[in-house]
Structure formats: structure tokens, C-alpha cells
Amino acid sequence: MSSIDLSVEQLSVNTIRTLAIDAVQKANSGHPGLPMGAAPMAYVLWQKHLRHNPSDPHWPNRDRFVLSAGHGSMLLYCLLHLYGYDMTMDDLRAFRQWESRTPGHPETLLTPGIEATTGPLGQGTANAVGMAMAERFLAHTFNRPRHTIVDHHTYALVSDGDLMEGISSEACSLAGHLKLGKLIYLYDSNNISLDGPTSLAFSTEDVSKRYEAYGWQVLRVDDGDTDLDAINAAITQAKSETERPSLIFIQTTIGYGSPNKQGTSGAHGNPLGTDEIALAKKTLGWDPEKSFFVPDEARSHFGSVVERGKRAQDEWKRQFTRYAKAHPELAKDWKMAQAGKLPAGWDSELPTWKPGEKLATRQASGKALNAITSKVPWLLGGDADLSGSTNTTIKDAGDFNGKTGEGRNIHYGVREHAMGAIANGMAYHAGVRTFVATFFCFSDYMRPTARLAALNKLPVTMVWTHDSIGLGEDGPTHQPVEHLMSLRTIPGFSVVRPCDANETAEAWQFAMNQHSSPVALVLTRQGLPVLDRANSGPDGLARGAYTIVEADGDKPQAIIIGTGSEVAVAVEAQGLLAKEGILARVVSMPCWEAFETQTQKYRDSVLPKSVKARVSIEAGVTFGWTRWIGNKGIAIGIDTFGASAPGPTNMEKFGLTAYNVVQAVKKLVG
């Protein structure tokens, strides 16, 4: 038994605090202040409200908890350890070390119990919105009278920094509009940021009024350092609100218990130091000689929640058994969706087009998407106020209702940054597949979320249309140039730019078959001819690159590589070259990433090493094309910005023509 004379609740809160500061000190790196200040609210939530089962971190009907303030990661690691997750004391001691499961910011693929990877501030706020949306959608899709298998809350612990970020404003505005009543934020308001007091940059705004204007319920706890009852009452009240999401404004002291650093930025981003830790432990009623210490009373108290979680899941399993008996087909779909699988024949009605037809790849995408959604009822998504342009409306599916979960078309409004992170949150939640859409130039607003989707292997499909200077009159502000190459640099992120309608249908097939990576579909505004691919095989796009037109005799003197709308230009050039007796192979390369995963034998069959004369054509920057054409090849592209003019005029003026391809090939073959 411990000799510390504190109530078991205060003992438990201080256990979290002292474990956190010991781990940060041992690492000589980290953020001790947030765990010390937010420990009471985290304790009350996890001990009294959060429905979770540490022995099964992936129980589908668990409550979700997102630490949006990811720099305070040691708070979450301490909670996982104390509540019986697979998080050992040695893991805490290895904080921020090579190959540890306790990195500087939480990573969902590394550590059991982490619901979302929240590095950049604000991401977690939007992830939580996505989780709440997924819960509502799944409840509508699968719940039936007297059989409720989806019914849980989503909580996020957010900081001043999170709420300064613009992404949180976008996400929370949408959450209020959607009336996500099962979404609850615990706002750790400590008035300190890394540079000093938040008054340096965050002084005139009334956060409570802002959230009320968003349509949120706002509750307040004036003493978040010690008033556990007030925190408990606020969470209880938030859970009872079904019409609005809730923000609980909890006033705390960063670094609470540290005599010389509490309430200052000195407790934010650096260890307290051994002397200050000793003083802090004395202030908290702790033995300063003990490190990584968990009193027996506290250990037992935390452990009581473990059994509660097991009982909750056991009851849910019994409910599901009854549900499966009453609704066997729904239960089958539920299991499939939760496993991230797709129904048999999900791609059986994908459309095809005949050579000679002409349509934009964004139009073909819309037809392919609707063929898939008719077979996969847990596929939903939306756009940034551009569905008429991106062709991403699911026909006859209705608009998503955040209160009931009905509808499959999500109207994100002009909120690209939050849209991407919300989609990531839906993927983190599991049980759904989702897509988002906007103009390709606006992928810049989504880059942080695209990167995190790749880092966390989230199967989110990002539909980006109006993909080049060929979009025309909108001009260079809307014409993407560097975006293709920039996005190709993200590890684990597949960028697919199909050349015609049939490749576009195959691109959707490819995207849906990726269960642990995001995919971007980059599509045209302008109509493209459907190319004759009779001799190219059915799996060309899935392999990333393939020969779409072969040279006579299968002995090419040159290879022309194109992507997207420029493949048709390459095919035209090949025909012109053939008339002059120059034999060229045309390769469609819709996805660099997929091609790079193929065997060397296959890559050499498409791009034989013996053929040195290579020309690439793509309506984007030429940087990077030496990867495929070599140092002596010629890359035709656009290394400046576009212009406001009709699309065909732009393509001609910037040199993306069959004539220029022909001249480049002639130069190389001599």
C-alpha cells in the first residue's frame, strides 16, 4: 500500500501527472505542461464516461477519444498504461526513442488504443468530426428497431493551439451545421502557447461565443485543475445534448504543480528539470525520490474500469447476436464493412466506352462512381461545393444528415482543408469507405491531410478534377502545374491520372482495391477521345504503366510516355512518326507509384533499357521525369504558370502538341 495520503481520485490524477513528467524528463524531450494541466479532465472522462475495452481496442461500438493536442502525447500514453492497454512501463520509459511505441506525437499504427495520428495542430479536431459523422452514418445504415449496434460518442481533447488553426474553424462550423450531437470537445484552455501567453496572438476572440455561433452547446468549468465534480457534471450534460455538438471550456493551469513553471511557457515544450520535478512532486504530495511510480490504490482504481469495458462489450456482442439472427444480410454487410472488404461483384457494372467516343475523365469518373456506390452501401463522400463540376454526386442517395445519419452525399462547403481531415477521421473510425472531391489546384489546401492519410495507410479516395492548363479560361490561379509531381513525392500515396474514360473506370477499381493507402484520381475538365486499347491487356492501369500503342514489329526506336490527356497527343505523334518510317512505342503511365511496385522484368518489358530515345509529355512541370526517360531523354511539359485562354489554345501555346513530340523524337533518333 502507498503511504501517500490523498483521496483515491486525487491520487489517480497525480499519478498521471507524475508519470508524464518522469517520462518527458527521461527522454529529455517533450511537453510536460499539458499532461499536468489536463490530467483531471482526462481522468474524469476515462474513469467515468469513456466506454472502451482495453483488451479489445478495436471494439466497433467503443467511444472514440482523440488527443488533438498531440504534443501532449505522454498524457495519452499514461492513460493507456494505467487503464490496461498494451502499454508497458518500459514503453513509457522509452518515450521519443528509436523504435519505441511512444513517439513524440501519437501514431495510430504504432500504438494500440490510439484512434488518430494527431501531429499538426487542428487535425484531430477535424478527425473527430469525421468519426462522429461515421457513427451517425453507420447507425442509420445498420441499426434497426429494437436492434441498436451503433451508438457511441466521439470525444476530443483540444488545446488553444488547435482552436487557433483554421482547419478547426472549418471543421467545427460544419459540425454545428450538421448537428452532430454525439461529438464532445474538452477544451484545455490554459492561455499558454510555445512562445508565451496566448495574448500575444489570441486575445480579442471569445472562443465560447464563436462556438455558440457555430451552433455548438458551450459549457464551462472554471477550475479544471482540481474540480473533478464540475468536470464530471459538464461531461454528463454534454452527453445529454442530442441536437448540438458540445464544447466544454475547461480553464486549467499548464504545468499544474510545478512551483516555478506552472502557468508559463516554460512548462510547454521542455522537460521541467530534475530539481523542478522534485519540487513539483512535493507540491503534489508525492515522494520526490520515486520515479515512474504507480501507487497500489491508484492501480486498482484504474483497473476497475477494465472490467466495466469488458462487460459493455460482452453486452454488445449479445446484442449483435440477436441482431444477426433478425437481420442476417445486414449482419453480413456489417462484418464485411468493418473488415474493410467489398461485396462480391462490387465492380461488375463498371461502365465501358468504345474507341472514338469522347468525354471528360471527370464525367467518366461520375459514372464509374455511381456504378460502385450501387453495390457498396457503406461508400459515401462529398465535395467542396463543386459536385456539379467534379461529378461526384451519388444519384438518388440524398444529402448527409448529421443528426440522423441518412444520406450519402456530404456537402462540405468551401472547406477543403477540413474536408480532407474529416475524411481521414471517417477512415480512422472504420466501417465506411469515403471519397472527397475538389479542383486539382486546391489540393494544396489538402496536402497536410493527404500526407497524414498516406502516413496512416488510410483508404481515402481524393478526386481532383480540372487537372491542367487544359481547363482553360479560369487562368493560372486555377491551373495546376507543379501539383502532380509534388504529390508524387508523398510516400505511400498513389496519384492516378487516367488517359481516357476506360482508364478512369479502371482507376476507380484500382482505388477501391487499395485497403491500406490513399489514392488520388486526377481528372480532366475537357473531353478526351476514348483510345483503342485492345492490345494492351485488362490490368494495365493497375500495373501503373503499359504499352498502349506498339511500334510495328515490336521493335521501337523510341518510346513516348504520356499521362492523362497527353496520352492522346502521344498516340497522334506516334502515327505521324510512323508515316516517316520512325517506329515509336506509346506508353500510358497513369500511376508512377503502382509502376514502381512492379517487378523489374515487367518494368523492363514496358521501358526496355535498350531504347534510349525517350520522350515524356505531361501538362505539368518536367522536374522528375528523368526517372523514366533518363538524362538524355526529352521531357515536354510546362515549367511556368498557365494562362487564361481556351484550353486548346493553352495546350498549343505551351507546346503540348503532337508536332513537338515528333520533333523531340526525331532529335533523339537522329
N, C-alpha and C positions, 0 to 999 in steps of 0.2 A: 504494500500500500504506500501511497505517496504521503509525505509529511506536509505538502503544500495545503494551506488552509484557505481554500476557495470553494465557492459553490461549484457543483459539477459543470454547470453551464459556463461559468467564467473560466473554470479550469480548462474546458474544452476549447474555448475561444483563444485562450492564451497559449494552448498547445499549438494551435495553427500558427499563431504569431511567431512563437519561438522557433519552431521547426523551420519556418520560412527564412528567418534572419540567419539561422545557423547554416542553411544550405547556400544562401547567397554569399555569406562570408567565406565558406569553404571554397566556393567557386572563384571568389574574389571578383565577382561579376554578377550583375543583375539588379533587380528593382525590389528592395525590401519594403518600401513605404506603402505600396498598395496592399500587399497581403496583411500588413499590420493594421491598416485602417479599415479594410473591407472584411476582415475576418468575422466580425459579428454578423453582418448580413449574409455572408456565405454560410456560416454555421446555422443560422436560423432556417435558411432556405433548405439546405441539405438535411438537416436534422428533423425538421417538422413538416416540410411540404413536398420536396422533390420526390417524385415516385420513380425509383430506379432500383435495379438489382445488380450489385457489383459482380455477382457470379455469372451474369449474362449481360454484358454491356450493350448488346445489340437487340435486346428485347424490343420488338417493334412498337409496343404501346407505352414505352417509358416516356417520362418527361424529358425534354431536351434542356441542357444547360450550356450556354455559350459564354466563355470568358472573352468578350470582345476586347477588353483591355489586356491583350495578350502579353504585354511586358510584365504583368503581374503573374506570370505563369506559375511561380512557385506556390501561390495560393491554391491553384487547381491541383498541382501535384500533391500537396499536403492533404487536400480533401480526398483525392483518390486513394492515397495511402491509408488514411485514417478510417475511411469508410469501406475498406476491404477489397478494393480493386487490385489488379495485378500490378502493384506499385510498391516495391520494397523500400526499406530504409536505405539500402545500398543505392537504389535508384535516386533517392533524394540527395545522397552524398555525391552522386556523380553529375549533379546539375551542371549543365552547359559544357560537358566534357565530350570528347570524341566517342561516337557510337553509343552514347547514353540514350535512355528513353525519356530524358528530361531536358530537352533542348531549351534554348533561350525563350522561344515562343512556342506555344502548344502546336503539335503536329498530329493530326488525326491518324495518319498511317503508322506512326511510331508507337503510340501510347494508348492502351485500352482505356476507354472512358472519355477520350477527347472527342467531342462532337464536331468540331470545326477547327481548321488551321487558321488562327487569327494572328497574323503578323501585323500588316499595316493597319493602323487605327481606322475604325469605321467599318471594316469588312465584316466583323462579327455582328454589328447591328443589322446589316442587310442580310447576312446569312440567317439570322434568327427570324427575320420577316419571311424568308423563303421556307424555313422549317414550319412556321405557323401556317403558311399557305398550303404546304404539302399536307399537313394534318387535316385541314378543312377539306381539301380535295379528296383525300383518301376516305375521310368519314362519309362524304356524300356518295362516293363511288361504291364503297363496300358495306357500310352499315345498313342494317335493315331493322324494321320494327321488332323490338324485343331482343335484338342481337346487335349489340354495340361492341365492335372490336377496335375502333379507333376513337380515342377520347383522351387527349393529353395536352399539357401546357408546354409552351416554349418560354424559357427564361434566358435573359442575357444580363450579364454584369457589365455595365458601360461606364466609361470614365469621361472626365471633362474633355480630354483629347478626342475621344470617339465622337462626341457631340459637336466638336468644332469642325470635324471633317464634313465636307459637302455631301459625301455619299450617305451619311446618316440622315441628313435632311431629306434627300431624295427618297430613301427607303421608308422613313417614318411618315412622310407625307402620304405615301402610297398605303402604308399600313393603316393609317387613320381613315383614309378613303374607303378601304376595303372592310373596315370594322372588324379587325382581327382580335376578337375578344379574348383569345387564349394566348396572347402574346404579352409578356410582362418584362419590363426592363427594371433592373435595380441600378439606379444611377449613383455611383460613388462620387459625390460632389465634395472634393477636398480642396478645391481652389488653388491647386498647385500643378504646374507643368514643369517640364525639364529645365526651362530657363529661369523659372521663378514663379511668382504668383500669377494666376491666370488673368489678373487685372492688367497685365502687360498687353493682352490682346483680346480679352474676353470679359469685358467689364460692363458694357451697356445693355447686353442682351439678357432678357428674363427668360430662362430656359423653360420654366413652368408655363408661362404664357404662350411660348412658342409651341409647346406640345399640346396645350389646350386648343390652340388654333389649328393644329393638325387633326384634331378630333380625338385626342387621347384623354383618358382619365389620368389626372395628376394627383398623386398622394405625396405626403411629406413626412419625413422623420427628422426631427431637429437634432437628435443626439444619436447618431449612428455608431458612436464609439462604445456605448455601454447599455443603451436602452433596448434590450432584446425584445421586450414585450411590445414596444412600439413597432419594431421591425416586423414582428410576427403578425400584429394586427393589420399592418399595411398590406402584407402579402395576402393575408386572408381576405381582405377587402378587394384586392386586385383580382383574386381568383373568382370572386362572386360577380364581377362585371363581365357581361357577355356581349355587350354592344360595342365596346371600345377596347383597344389595347391600353395598357396601363404603364405609366412611368412613375416609379417610386423614387422621389427625390430624397436621398439619404445624405445628410450632412455628416462628414467624417473628418478625422484628422489624419493626414498622411503620416506614416511612421509612428502611429499612436504608441506611447510607452517609452519612446526614446527621449530622454530629458533634453538633449541638446539639438536634436534634429527633427523632432516631430513638428509638423506644420510648416516645414521648409522644403525647398527643392533638394536640400542635402540628403533627404531620405528617399529621393525619387530614383535616381539611376546609378547609385553606387552603394557598395556594402557599407554598413554602419561603422565597421572597425571593431576590433576586439574590445577596446575599452568601453566604447559606447554600447556594445551588446551587453556587456556585464552590467552597466547601469540600467539599461532597458529591462533586463531580466529582473533586477532588483525591484524596479518600479512595478513590474507585472506580478510581483510576488513569487518569482522563480529563483531557483538556485543557480547562480551565475556560473557555477563550476560544472553544471550539467549541459551537455550538448546533444542535440538530436534526441531529446528526452520526451517520452510519452508516458505520463502517469497512468497507473493501472486503472484508476477510476475513469479517466478520460477514455482510455482504450475500450473499456467495457461500455461506456455510454455511447460512443460512436458505433460500436458493434451492434447495438440494439436495432439500428436502422437496417442492418443487413437482413435480418430475419423478416422485417416488415416488407422489404423489397421482394424477397422470395415468395412470401405469401401473396403479394399483389400479382406477381407474375403467374403463380400457380392458379389463382382465381381467373386470370385472363386466359390461361390455357384451357380451363374448364369451359369458359365462355366460348372460346374458339371451337372446341369440340362440338358443342351444341350448335354453333353457327354452321360448321361444316356439314353437320347432319341435315340441317334445314336448307342450306344453300350450297350444295356440293360444287357447282360450277363456279360460283363466286369464290369459294374457298380455294379452289384450284388456281384461279386467276390471282388471288391474293398471294399465295405461296410463290407463284411464278414472278410476280412483280417484286416481291420482297427479295427474291434471289437475283434480281436483275436480268432475268431471262425474258425471252419473247415467245409469243404463241406460235405454234406450228402454222406455216403458211402466211406469216405476217407480211411477207414481201411478194405474195403470189399475184397480186393485182397491180404491181408497179406498171405504169404506162410505158409504151414504146412508141417510137416515131420512125417513119420511113425516110430514107435519104431523099433530100430535095425539099423536105418541109423546112419551115423557118420559124423559129420563135426564140424569145429571150430565155436564158437559162433560169432566170428568176420565175418565169411563167411555168417552165417545166418543173421547177422545184415545188411550186404550189400544188401541181397535180400529183407529183410523187408523194408529197407530204400527206395529202388527203387520202391517198390510197393506203398509206401506212396507218394513219390515225383510225381508219375504219376497222383495222384489225388489232390495234393496240390501244385499248380503252384507257390505259394509265399514261398515255402520252399527251402532254399539254404544253402550251407555251404561248409566247406573245412577242410583242414588238414595241419599239419606242415611237408610237404614234405614226407608224408608217406601213400598216398592214396592206393598204391598197397598193403600195409601191413594192413591198418585199414579197407579196403574195404568200403570206404565212397565216392566213385565216383558215381555221378548221371549220369547214362548212357544216351548218346545222348543229353546231356544238354549243352555242351560247357563250355569253361572256362570263368570265370567272367572277363568282360572288364570294367575297371573303368571309361572310357570315355563315352561309350555308355550304360553301364548297362546290356549288353547282357551276357548270360551265367550264370550258377548256381553253377559251381564248382570253389571255391575260393582257389587259390594256395597261402597260407600264407607264404610259405618258412619255414625255421627253425627259427620260431619266436613265440614260444608257449605263452610267456607272453603277447605279444601284441595281439595274436590271440584271447585269451580269452576276453580281454578288448574290442577289436573290435566287437566281437560277442555281448557283453553286449551293446555296442553302437547301434548296429542294433536293438536289442530288445527295448532299450530306444526309438528309433525312431518310432517304431510300424509299422504295415503293413506287416511285414515279420516274418517268423519263421526260426530259424537258428540253425546249429549244428557245432561243431568243433571236431577235432579228432587228437590224437597222442598216443604214447605208455603210458601206465598207470604210469610207473615210472616218466615220465616227467610231470605228474600232479602237481609235486612240483613247476614247473615253473608257473603253472596256479592257484595256491592256492589263491593268493590275488584276482584274478578275480572271482574265484568260490565263495569266501566269499562274495564279493560285489554283485554277481548275486543273492545269497540267501538273503542278506540283503534287496535287492530291488525287490525281487519276480519276477525276470526276467526268462521267459520260454526258457532258452537256454539249449540245449542238448549237453552234453560233452561225446563223445565216446572215451573211453580209452581202448586200446587193449593190448595184451601181459601182462596178468594180474597177473602173479605169477612166482614162480621159475620153473613152468612147461614150461616156454618159452624156457628154455634150455641153449644152448651154449654161448649166449651173456654174461652170467655171472652176478654177484651180482650188478654191476653198472646199469644194465637194469632190474633187477628183483625186482619188488615192494614187500615189506614185511609189512611195517607199514602204507602204504597208505590207505588201506581200512578203518582201524579203525580211522585213523587221519581224514579222510574226513567225517566219520560218526559223528564227533563231531561238524560239522558246523550246526548251527540251520537252519532249513528250506531247507536243501539240501538233496535230495534223491539219495542214492547210490544204484544202482541196479546191482547185479551180477547174471545173469541167469545161470541155470544149463545145459541147452541144447538149441537146435535150436528153439523149440517151445516156451520155456520161453523167448528166445531172441526176437521173433516176438511180444510176449505179452509185453516185456519190451519197445519196440518202441511204442506200443499202449498206454502204461502207460505214457511214456514221452510226447507224443503228447497231451494227455489229461490233462497235467499239464499246466494250463494257467497263473499261478502266482508263479511258483517256478522252479528252475533249476533241472535237472536230469542228473546224471552220469550213463552211461552204461559201465560196466566193463566187458571186453570180453576176451576170450581165444585165444591164438595162436594155440594151439593144438586141434586136433579133439576130440569131445566128443560124446558118444553114445546118441541117442535120447531115452529118458526114457518113459516108459509106464505110462501115467498119466490119464488113462481112468476113474479112480475113484476119481480124485482129484478136479473136477469141473473146469469151464472155467475161473474163476476170481481169481485163486489162487495167481498169481503174483501181481495183483492189490491190494490184501489184505496184501501183504508183506511176508506172510509165510502161509504154508498149509501142510497138510499131503499128501505126495506123495506116500508113501507105508505104508499100515496099518498092524499092527500085527494081526495075526489070532484071531478072536473072538473079535476084537476091545478092547482088554484089555491088553495094553502093560505093560511089566515090566520095559522097558527102552525106552528112546527117544533119537534118534540120529539126530542132527541138522547139516545140511550142507549148504554151499552156492557154487554156481558156479561149477567148475569142481569136487569139492569134494562131491557133492551130489551122483554122480555115485559110488564113493567109499563107501559112507554110505549105498547105496542100496545093494552093493555087501556084505558088512558086515552084513546087516540085513538077507540076505539069509543064510550066514554061521551060524549066531546065531540061526536061525530057525531050522537048522539041529541038533543043540544041545539042542533044546527044550526051548530056551530063546526067548521070544516074544518082539520084538522091533518095534517101530514106527519110520519111517523116515520122517523128516520134511525138506522141502526145504524152506530156508529163504532168498530169493533174495533181500529183501529190508527191513532193520530194521525200517526205518522211516515210511514206509507205515503200517507195522505191529503195530507200536506203536499208530497209529491213530485209530485202530480198537476198537470195544467195548471190555470191559473186558470179556464178555461172549464168544466172538469169540476167544480171545487170550487164554482163559482157555480151550476152546474146542480143540485147537491145542496143547497147552502145559498144560495138566491137572496138577493142583497143587499136586494131589495125587501121581504123578510119579516123584520121587526124583532122580532116576538114569538117569542122562542126560549126553550125550557126544556131544561135538561140534567138527566139523572138518572143517578147513578153512586154505588155504595156505597163511596165514598171521599171524601177532602177535596175541597171545592169550589174550592179555590185553583187558578187556571189556566184555568178553564172560560170565562172572558171571551174567551179566544182564539177561541171558536166561537160563543158566544151574545151577545157584545157587552156593553157596560157596562150596558145596560138589560135584559138577559136575566135569567132566574132560574135559579140552579143549585141543584138538590136533591141533597144528599149528606149526609155525616156529618163534622162538624168537631170531633168529640170522639172518645173511645175507645169501643169496643163494650161488650158486657155478656155475662155468662154466662146464656143463656136459649135456648130453642129458636129456630132460625133464623127461622121465620116471625114469631115474636114480636118478635125484634130488628128485622126489616125494618119491621114495623108501628110499633113504639115509636119508632124513629128517623126515621119519616116517609117511608120509601121505598115509597110506595103510589101506586096509580093515582088515588086521591082527591086527594092533594096535588098530583099533576101537573095534574089537571083544574083545581084551584083556581088554580094558578100561571098556566096558560094563560088562564083567564078574566080574571085580573087584568091580564094584558098586552094582551088584545084588547079589553078594556073592555065 
